Amino acid sequence: MGGGCNLIGAFSSSHTHGGESPYIRTTSFVCACSDEDSDLTTGTKLTFRMPYAYTVSEVRASLTTAATGGTLLEVDIHESGTTILSTKITIDASETTSTTAATPPVISDTSLADDAEIEIIIDAIGSTNAGQGLKVYIIGYKTL
């Protein structure tokens, strides 16, 4: 099973008078948590360390192949062993994105510390087919 995490940045205008920009620079950690062809299973799928202090503004997940069956896919994000979500990320059966989930995720801890250990964990999977190709997106900005 392959996995990895890439930082994708969407930067706003820079300040022309020197010093830090007054604009928040949104970045995204895009984390591949499985390969594209194998059915997902529960458990820890990816562990990495934060390269700097980070403020989380949004989380989401997607699948390459949708889960089927009566239950949904449920994903959690931990910082140093503790969840950052009071309502976990879900992808409903037959869907490929959490953005259309009946219950949206709720972030309870928006501050990720520099060098904190981050874990992406699948807590629950669909009863018939768990889906394939999980990616988790942590969206926010470097804490200044």
Long-range contacts (C-beta under 8 A, 24 or more apart in sequence): 1-34, 1-35, 1-38, 2-32, 2-34, 2-35, 3-31, 3-32, 3-33, 3-34, 3-45, 3-46, 4-31, 4-32, 4-46, 5-29, 5-30, 5-31, 5-32, 5-46, 5-48, 6-30, 6-31, 6-32, 7-51, 20-144, 24-141, 25-141, 25-142, 26-57, 26-139, 26-140, 26-141, 27-139, 27-140, 27-141, 27-142, 28-137, 28-138, 28-139, 29-137, 29-138, 29-139, 30-135, 30-136, 30-137, 31-120, 31-135, 31-136, 31-137, 31-138, 32-134, 32-135, 33-75, 33-120, 33-122, 33-134, 33-135, 33-136, 34-132, 34-133, 34-134, 35-132, 35-133, 36-64, 36-132, 36-133, 37-132, 37-133, 38-132, 39-129, 39-130, 39-131, 39-132, 40-67, 40-73, 40-122, 40-125, 40-130, 40-131, 40-132, 40-134, 41-122, 41-125, 41-130, 42-122, 42-123, 42-124, 42-125, 43-121, 43-122, 44-119, 44-120, 44-121, 45-120, 45-121, 45-122, 45-134, 46-119, 46-120, 46-136, 47-117, 47-118, 47-119, 47-120, 48-117, 48-118, 49-115, 49-116, 49-117, 49-118, 50-112, 50-113, 50-114, 50-115, 50-116, 50-118, 51-114, 52-114, 52-142, 52-143, 53-111, 53-112, 53-113, 53-114, 53-142, 53-143, 54-111, 54-112, 54-138, 54-140, 54-141, 54-142, 54-143, 55-110, 55-111, 55-112, 55-140, 55-141, 55-142, 55-143, 56-84, 56-107, 56-109, 56-110, 56-111, 56-112, 56-138, 56-139, 56-140, 57-107, 57-110, 57-139, 57-140, 57-141, 58-107, 58-137, 58-139, 58-140, 59-85, 59-89, 59-105, 59-107, 59-136, 59-137, 59-138, 59-139, 60-89, 60-97, 60-98, 60-99, 60-105, 60-136, 60-137, 60-139, 61-89, 61-91, 61-97, 61-98, 61-134, 61-135, 61-136, 61-137, 62-91, 62-96, 62-97, 62-98, 62-133, 62-134, 62-135, 62-137, 63-91, 63-95, 63-96, 63-97, 63-131, 63-132, 63-133, 63-134, 63-135, 64-96, 64-131, 64-132, 64-133, 65-96, 65-129, 65-131, 65-132, 65-133, 66-91, 66-93, 66-94, 66-95, 66-96, 66-131, 67-91, 67-93, 67-94, 67-95, 67-125, 67-126, 67-128, 67-129, 67-130, 67-131, 68-93, 68-94, 68-126, 68-128, 68-129, 69-93, 69-126, 69-127, 69-128, 69-129, 70-126, 70-127, 70-128, 71-124, 71-125, 71-126, 71-127, 72-101, 72-124, 72-126, 73-122, 73-124, 73-125, 73-126, 73-130, 73-131, 73-134, 74-122, 74-123, 74-124, 74-125, 75-120, 75-121, 75-122, 75-123, 75-134, 75-136, 76-120, 76-121, 76-122, 76-123, 77-118, 77-119, 77-120, 77-121, 77-136, 77-138, 78-117, 78-118, 78-119, 78-121, 79-109, 79-112, 79-113, 79-116, 79-117, 79-118, 80-113, 80-116, 80-117, 81-117, 81-119, 82-109, 83-108, 83-109, 84-108, 84-109, 84-110, 84-112, 88-123, 89-136, 91-131, 93-126, 96-131, 110-140, 111-143
